[in-house]
Amino acid sequence: QVQLVESGGGLVQPGGSLRLSCAASGFTFSSYAMSWYRQALGKERELVATISSGDGITNYADSVKGRFTISRDNAKNTVYLQMNSLKTEDTADYYCHTKRAGIAKWGRGTLVTVSS
């Protein structure tokens, strides 16, 4: 059974940093691309960053380019999202995502609040 468990969210001031983690289990983690999505209150869920399997090619939403970094540790079955220079508009629930056999799998999310 696929499980994705996010952690690392919290309250941070504008300009601060957080690192989110997503621990995966129930599938061959190294064989699958992994993504982070976010959903702010009253808005649609949006893709933040993706990292491929194998060579670890990354892609980012324009709104986070240069500030966020996605990475993975296949030995630990974990994907990370390093978030720097955080802005109030980064406030959202952040979700870990993968797709297995064509079916999307989601974690329960971790809340990031950027506020002074």
N, C-alpha and C positions, 0 to 999 in steps of 0.2 A: 504494500500500500504506500503510495507516494505521500510523503509528508514534507512540508516546507514550513520552517519555524523562524520567523523574523525576531530580531532583538536589536537593541541599541538606540531606540528612539528616546525622545525626551524634550525638555525645554532648553533652548539655547538662545543667546542674544544675537541680534544681527551682526554679521561678520564672524561669527563663531564657526566651530566645526563639530561634526558628529561622524561616527562610523557605524553604519548598519551592517548587521550580519544576517545571513539566512542559512540555517543548517538544513541540509536535505537528506532524505533517507527513502528507501523503498525502490530505488532505481539506480542504474549505472550512471552516476552523476557526471563523470568525465565525458560521456557520450552525448550530452545534451547542452544546447545553448540555454543560458539563463538570463533573465531580465529583471529589472526593477521598474515598477509602475508606481504612480502616486495618484491620490484622489483627494482634492481639497473639498471642503464643505460646499455643497451646492454645485459642484462641477463634475464633469465626466472624468473617468479614470484615464490617465495619459501615460504613455511610455516615457520612461526617463533614460534608461540605458540598457544595453544588451551586450553580452559577451558570448562569443561562439564557443563551441567545443573545440578540441584540438589546438589550433594555433591562437585561440583567445583573441580574435579580432573584436574590437569594441566599437559601439556606435552610441551616440548621445543625442538627446533632444537639444535643439538650439538654445533653449533657456538655461541649460546647465553646463554647456560646453565650457571647458576651461576651469570649472569649479568643482565638478563631481568626477570621481574615478571609480569605475567598476572593475573588480578583479575577482579571481577565483583561486581556491586552493583545492585541487582535486584530491589530495591526500586526506583532507579534512572534510570533504563533501560540503564545502561552504563557499558561498559567494558573498562578496562585500560591496558596500557602496560608501566610499569616502566622500563626505560632503564638506567642502570648505567655502568660505566667504558666503555663508548662508544669508538669505534675504527673507523678509517677512512673507513674500509670496511663495517661498518653499514650504510653508506650513501645509501639511497634508498627512494623510495616512499613506504609508509606503508599503507596497506589497511585492513579495518575491513571486516570480512566475517562471514556469517552464511548460513545454508542450510535449506530451508523451503519447505516441500512437494517435496523433492528431487531436488529442484532448488537452485543453488548457488546465493546468494545475496551479492553484494559488495558495499562498499562506494566508494567515488571518490578519496580517498587517501589524505595523508598529507606527505609533503616532509621533510625528516630528512637529514641534511647535517652535517657531522662531519669533521671539517677541522680547521687547525691552521692558 
